[in-house]
Amino acid sequence: MSAPTSPNPRPKTKRNVSFANINWDPRSTSGSNRASAAGQGASATRPSAFRSLSFAHPQRKKHSAITNAHSRPGAPPRALSFCDTRFTPSGPNLALRQGSVSGPFAFLNPTTAIFDIRTDEGLANAENPEQGERARVRWNAREFRKGRHIFLLPRTAPLAHRLRNTSKPKRVLLGILRMFTVFPYWDVSWLIGVSFTVGCSLFIACGFMYWLPIAYPETTFPHEKDVAGGVLSFVGATLFQIGAFLLMLESWNDRAETKFGGAMETFFAERFSFRRGAVRGAGEAKEKESDDGETPSTMQPSSQLGDEESANPENGAAARTEQQAFGASRVGNTNPFGEREWQWLPSWHDVKTHYIYEIGFLASATMSLGATIFYLCGILALPGIHLSVQAKWGAYYLPYLVGGILFALASVFYILETQPNWYTPQPFKIGWHIGFFNLLGGIGWTLAASFGYCEAHWCHYQSELSLIWASIAFTFGSALQWYESLDKYVFIIED
């Protein structure tokens, strides 16, 4: 005999399904189903399926439904929506344009989106949204990771006639001059560009040290290949390894790339008791606490905002609210409108739920792995290390070959990161050219390693020549990355 069942069984608890631009509450529909099942006379009004359309929806704790949103049947592809608002661009004046989110692969996070800039009266020119008269932000995963901001302005915008065309040769030369006069050492993106550029330049010199004795034997000088070429190869590989390490730090510190300098200063201050400026003041304040148990961190906002608050109470209250929001973000609560704090290592939860789906993170990890394997070639090139032919094939040319393949694969990822899909090239984006020239460099180094398995004279000739032109391609791509790191704000005028 079966157990009696209730005519109105209690429904199972359902959780919210939250996307970055859609917040849908399934419980609203279940409420109407319960009303109809109870047999009420009055017809229940049909609830709205969409509860809100806010893009920057702050959440203190990531909902489990968001984590598994893309694994359920009927869910949109991961590349067509932002599944975690902690890692998306946000702001009180940004509105995600529907249908603008895209990416090269459906199973990875999006790489391209368009955000309309709101005004006090709402969206600019909301009556004719198809005419392209709005000021917009063109979001790209690479630009977001590098801390760059691309603004699209209509020709009729008040700011449009004030901007100078930076694509003219004179402005480009000024940008190149800025590379040798501006040194933002606190920006990890700038350090990456400089490390790779100098390292690849040393590989060019190293290649000539290896190629000139083969092509022009009369120009050979003593210890040209074993000492000069070997030392240059080791130093270049070391700089490459440093750049690869910084690439990994940059990949999980989007919106915090300019905080590398402060993080390094704090690191040395904690490890070696080094105090300077604000760090010393913070260290002294931490040692003292008030008699009533109030810590210096709770007293600091009032001391900083005292004069401003007394002059204008409203401004003081607003500033205090902003300080509290910033402080809350430091202790773990998300702050969707502010910059992130620097982190030396991400949490494993963030890696497996977000970064593993970021094509930029995959590219940086591939490049770092290739640089680490390739570093073995730089060590074996040092003077005094002599290998037999078979040992050289396994210990020197094999890491050389694997490193070149990984460099080419990472460059393909960097190219795809700038594209809205896998088949549409973006030749008007500097990031696309960086990936393209790095791809040429990776192919050249792969060829150089492949020719090393041949003992003929022409094989040695082509191996060292491939090292030269591949290093030139890598140097040009790295120099573009250096140039890119100094150009944080880009305005594009649309007709």
Disulfide bonds with the S-S distance in Angstrom:
Cys454-Cys459 2.20
